[in-house]
Amino acid sequence: MIDDFAIGLTHALMALAIWRLLSRLDLDAEPVARPDVSPDDIATPKSGRPGRRKVRLNRA
């Protein structure tokens, strides 16, 4: 009986999640491209990730 309850509960939660995802209005909306940003600006990597430091390993 516990197994049936656990399976039913998980399936009900997945159905609820799918229903909530499908009811979102922005699900099928394409984002509007900003005219002030060129594709070259997006493709150019920054000089490192913010909040990251290079780690030096001292090897003897």
C-alpha positions in Angstrom: 0.0 0.0 0.0 2.9 2.4 0.8 4.4 1.6 -2.7 1.1 2.6 -4.4 0.9 5.8 -2.4 4.5 6.7 -3.2 4.1 6.1 -6.9 0.8 8.0 -6.9 2.3 10.9 -5.0 5.3 11.3 -7.3 3.2 11.0 -10.4 0.7 13.6 -9.1 3.6 16.0 -8.3 5.1 15.5 -11.8 1.7 16.1 -13.3 1.3 19.3 -11.3 4.8 20.5 -12.4 4.0 19.8 -16.0 0.6 21.6 -15.7 2.3 24.6 -14.2 5.0 24.7 -16.8 2.5 24.5 -19.7 0.3 27.2 -18.2 3.2 29.8 -18.3 2.6 32.6 -20.7 6.2 33.0 -21.6 6.6 29.4 -22.6 6.2 30.1 -26.3 7.5 33.6 -26.4 10.7 34.4 -28.1 12.9 37.0 -26.4 13.3 40.3 -28.3 16.8 40.9 -29.5 18.4 44.1 -28.2 19.5 46.3 -31.1 22.4 47.9 -29.1 24.2 44.5 -28.6 26.0 43.0 -31.6 26.6 39.2 -31.9 30.4 39.9 -31.6 29.9 41.4 -28.1 28.0 38.3 -27.0 30.5 35.8 -28.5 33.6 37.5 -27.0 34.6 35.9 -23.7 35.3 38.0 -20.7 38.7 37.9 -19.0 37.7 35.3 -16.4 34.6 34.5 -14.5 33.5 36.9 -11.9 34.1 35.8 -8.3 36.8 33.3 -9.4 40.5 33.4 -8.5 43.3 31.5 -10.0 44.7 28.9 -7.7 48.4 28.3 -7.5 49.6 24.9 -6.6 53.0 24.7 -4.9 54.6 21.5 -6.0 57.9 20.5 -4.4 
